[in-house]
């Protein structure tokens, strides 16, 4: 798993690329506070090497909670996240990204 950040000089936005290796998966989405935890809002594109990837524009000077949703059944955190925070609703940690 990997996260890359590219800050734009012309806008208060950071381009964040989310990627996860899920060779056997058919569908992966990233869900989080930036998209109201909507599984359909941010699908990742599967590359030939089995990595799923997408890039989002996120407002700078914010923190966002997120997880990957794999094949609509498995939630996974990103080991490259800036941190983790407990979520009582899910009874599990969520990944955190600071931009």
SULJOGI-V674843 format. One record per pair of residues at least 12 apart in sequence whose ideal C-beta (glycine too) atoms are under 10 Angstrom apart, sorted by sequence separation. I is the first residue (numbers start at 1). J is the second residue. D is the distance in Angstrom with one decimal. If there is no record, write none. Layout:
i | j | d
I | J | D
I | J | D
//
This chain:
i | j | d
4 | 16 | 7.3
5 | 17 | 8.0
18 | 30 | 4.9
27 | 39 | 9.2
29 | 41 | 7.5
30 | 42 | 4.9
42 | 54 | 6.2
66 | 78 | 7.6
81 | 93 | 9.3
83 | 95 | 7.9
84 | 96 | 6.2
3 | 16 | 6.5
4 | 17 | 4.5
29 | 42 | 5.7
30 | 43 | 8.4
81 | 94 | 8.7
82 | 95 | 8.2
83 | 96 | 4.4
3 | 17 | 6.9
4 | 18 | 8.8
16 | 30 | 9.5
18 | 32 | 9.4
28 | 42 | 9.8
29 | 43 | 5.1
30 | 44 | 6.4
42 | 56 | 6.7
67 | 81 | 9.6
81 | 95 | 3.6
82 | 96 | 5.5
83 | 97 | 8.6
2 | 17 | 7.7
3 | 18 | 6.1
4 | 19 | 8.1
28 | 43 | 7.3
29 | 44 | 6.4
41 | 56 | 10.0
66 | 81 | 7.9
75 | 90 | 7.4
77 | 92 | 8.3
80 | 95 | 8.6
81 | 96 | 5.7
82 | 97 | 5.4
83 | 98 | 7.6
2 | 18 | 8.1
3 | 19 | 7.7
27 | 43 | 6.9
28 | 44 | 4.5
52 | 68 | 7.9
65 | 81 | 9.4
77 | 93 | 6.2
79 | 95 | 8.7
81 | 97 | 6.1
82 | 98 | 4.6
1 | 18 | 8.3
2 | 19 | 4.9
3 | 20 | 9.8
27 | 44 | 8.4
28 | 45 | 9.1
75 | 92 | 7.4
77 | 94 | 7.1
78 | 95 | 4.7
80 | 97 | 9.1
81 | 98 | 9.3
82 | 99 | 8.9
1 | 19 | 6.8
2 | 20 | 8.0
16 | 34 | 8.9
28 | 46 | 7.4
52 | 70 | 8.5
64 | 82 | 9.6
65 | 83 | 9.8
77 | 95 | 4.5
78 | 96 | 9.5
1 | 20 | 4.8
2 | 21 | 9.0
25 | 44 | 9.4
27 | 46 | 8.3
63 | 82 | 7.8
65 | 84 | 9.1
75 | 94 | 8.9
76 | 95 | 8.8
77 | 96 | 9.5
78 | 97 | 8.1
1 | 21 | 7.0
26 | 46 | 8.1
63 | 83 | 8.4
65 | 85 | 6.1
67 | 87 | 9.1
1 | 22 | 9.4
25 | 46 | 7.7
35 | 56 | 8.2
22 | 44 | 8.7
30 | 52 | 8.9
34 | 56 | 6.7
63 | 85 | 8.7
65 | 87 | 7.2
23 | 46 | 9.2
28 | 51 | 9.5
29 | 52 | 8.8
30 | 53 | 9.9
34 | 57 | 9.5
67 | 90 | 8.3
18 | 42 | 8.3
20 | 44 | 7.2
22 | 46 | 8.1
28 | 52 | 4.0
30 | 54 | 6.5
32 | 56 | 9.4
34 | 58 | 5.9
42 | 66 | 9.2
44 | 68 | 7.8
19 | 44 | 7.5
25 | 50 | 8.4
27 | 52 | 8.5
28 | 53 | 9.1
29 | 54 | 8.7
34 | 59 | 8.6
44 | 69 | 9.6
67 | 92 | 8.5
18 | 44 | 6.9
19 | 45 | 9.8
21 | 47 | 9.8
23 | 49 | 8.3
24 | 50 | 8.1
28 | 54 | 8.9
30 | 56 | 7.7
32 | 58 | 9.6
43 | 69 | 9.5
44 | 70 | 9.7
67 | 93 | 9.0
23 | 50 | 3.3
25 | 52 | 7.0
42 | 69 | 9.5
67 | 94 | 5.9
68 | 95 | 8.4
19 | 47 | 8.6
21 | 49 | 8.1
22 | 50 | 6.7
23 | 51 | 8.5
34 | 62 | 8.5
37 | 65 | 8.8
65 | 93 | 9.4
66 | 94 | 6.7
67 | 95 | 6.1
21 | 50 | 5.8
22 | 51 | 7.8
23 | 52 | 9.6
33 | 62 | 8.9
35 | 64 | 9.3
37 | 66 | 8.8
40 | 69 | 10.0
65 | 94 | 4.1
66 | 95 | 5.3
20 | 50 | 9.6
21 | 51 | 5.3
22 | 52 | 5.6
33 | 63 | 8.4
34 | 64 | 4.8
37 | 67 | 8.6
39 | 69 | 5.3
64 | 94 | 9.4
65 | 95 | 6.9
66 | 96 | 7.8
20 | 51 | 7.0
21 | 52 | 7.9
33 | 64 | 4.9
34 | 65 | 8.8
35 | 66 | 8.6
64 | 95 | 9.0
65 | 96 | 5.7
66 | 97 | 6.5
19 | 51 | 5.4
20 | 52 | 5.4
32 | 64 | 5.4
33 | 65 | 4.8
34 | 66 | 7.1
37 | 69 | 9.2
40 | 72 | 9.9
64 | 96 | 7.0
65 | 97 | 8.3
19 | 52 | 6.7
20 | 53 | 8.1
32 | 65 | 5.5
33 | 66 | 7.1
39 | 72 | 6.6
63 | 96 | 5.8
64 | 97 | 5.3
18 | 52 | 8.4
19 | 53 | 4.2
20 | 54 | 10.0
31 | 65 | 9.5
32 | 66 | 2.9
63 | 97 | 7.1
64 | 98 | 8.1
18 | 53 | 7.0
19 | 54 | 7.9
31 | 66 | 6.5
32 | 67 | 6.8
62 | 97 | 9.1
63 | 98 | 4.9
64 | 99 | 7.4
17 | 53 | 6.6
18 | 54 | 5.7
19 | 55 | 9.4
30 | 66 | 5.8
31 | 67 | 5.9
32 | 68 | 9.6
62 | 98 | 7.7
63 | 99 | 7.8
17 | 54 | 7.2
18 | 55 | 7.7
30 | 67 | 7.6
31 | 68 | 7.8
61 | 98 | 8.9
62 | 99 | 6.1
16 | 54 | 9.2
17 | 55 | 4.6
18 | 56 | 7.2
29 | 67 | 9.4
30 | 68 | 5.7
31 | 69 | 5.3
60 | 98 | 9.8
61 | 99 | 7.4
16 | 55 | 6.8
17 | 56 | 8.1
29 | 68 | 7.2
30 | 69 | 7.6
58 | 97 | 7.6
60 | 99 | 5.5
15 | 55 | 5.6
16 | 56 | 5.4
28 | 68 | 5.9
29 | 69 | 4.7
58 | 98 | 10.0
59 | 99 | 7.4
15 | 56 | 7.5
16 | 57 | 7.8
28 | 69 | 6.9
29 | 70 | 8.4
56 | 97 | 9.9
58 | 99 | 5.0
14 | 56 | 9.0
15 | 57 | 5.9
16 | 58 | 5.2
27 | 69 | 8.4
28 | 70 | 5.3
29 | 71 | 9.8
57 | 99 | 9.9
13 | 56 | 9.6
14 | 57 | 7.4
15 | 58 | 8.0
25 | 68 | 9.4
27 | 70 | 7.6
28 | 71 | 7.7
29 | 72 | 8.2
56 | 99 | 9.9
13 | 57 | 4.8
14 | 58 | 5.4
25 | 69 | 10.0
26 | 70 | 9.0
27 | 71 | 5.7
28 | 72 | 9.6
31 | 75 | 8.1
13 | 58 | 6.9
14 | 59 | 7.8
25 | 70 | 5.0
26 | 71 | 5.8
27 | 72 | 6.6
11 | 57 | 8.1
13 | 59 | 6.3
14 | 60 | 5.4
22 | 68 | 7.9
24 | 70 | 9.2
25 | 71 | 5.3
26 | 72 | 9.2
28 | 74 | 9.6
12 | 59 | 6.4
13 | 60 | 6.3
14 | 61 | 9.3
24 | 71 | 8.7
25 | 72 | 10.0
11 | 59 | 9.4
12 | 60 | 4.7
14 | 62 | 9.0
16 | 64 | 8.7
18 | 66 | 7.7
20 | 68 | 5.1
22 | 70 | 5.5
28 | 76 | 8.9
30 | 78 | 8.9
2 | 51 | 8.6
4 | 53 | 10.0
6 | 55 | 8.5
8 | 57 | 8.2
11 | 60 | 8.6
12 | 61 | 7.4
19 | 68 | 9.6
22 | 71 | 8.3
25 | 74 | 8.5
1 | 51 | 9.3
12 | 62 | 9.9
16 | 66 | 9.7
18 | 68 | 7.6
20 | 70 | 7.8
1 | 52 | 10.0
2 | 53 | 8.9
4 | 55 | 8.6
6 | 57 | 9.9
8 | 60 | 8.6
22 | 74 | 9.1
37 | 89 | 9.7
5 | 58 | 8.8
7 | 60 | 6.9
37 | 90 | 9.9
22 | 76 | 8.3
5 | 60 | 9.8
20 | 76 | 6.9
37 | 94 | 9.8
20 | 78 | 7.0
19 | 78 | 9.0
20 | 79 | 9.8
18 | 78 | 7.3
20 | 80 | 9.7
19 | 80 | 9.0
33 | 94 | 8.6
18 | 80 | 9.3
32 | 94 | 7.6
3 | 66 | 9.6
31 | 94 | 9.7
32 | 95 | 8.0
33 | 96 | 9.4
34 | 97 | 8.9
32 | 96 | 9.3
33 | 97 | 9.8
30 | 95 | 9.5
32 | 97 | 8.2
34 | 99 | 9.7
1 | 68 | 7.8
1 | 76 | 7.9
3 | 78 | 6.1
1 | 77 | 8.3
2 | 78 | 7.9
3 | 79 | 9.7
4 | 80 | 8.9
1 | 78 | 4.5
2 | 79 | 9.0
3 | 80 | 4.7
5 | 82 | 9.6
18 | 95 | 9.7
1 | 79 | 5.4
2 | 80 | 5.2
3 | 81 | 6.9
1 | 80 | 5.4
3 | 82 | 8.1
18 | 97 | 8.6
1 | 81 | 8.5
16 | 97 | 6.5
14 | 97 | 9.2
16 | 99 | 6.4
14 | 98 | 9.6
15 | 99 | 9.4
14 | 99 | 4.0
13 | 99 | 8.5
12 | 99 | 9.9
3 | 95 | 8.8
5 | 97 | 8.0
7 | 99 | 7.9
5 | 98 | 9.2
1 | 95 | 9.1
3 | 97 | 6.3
5 | 99 | 6.2
//
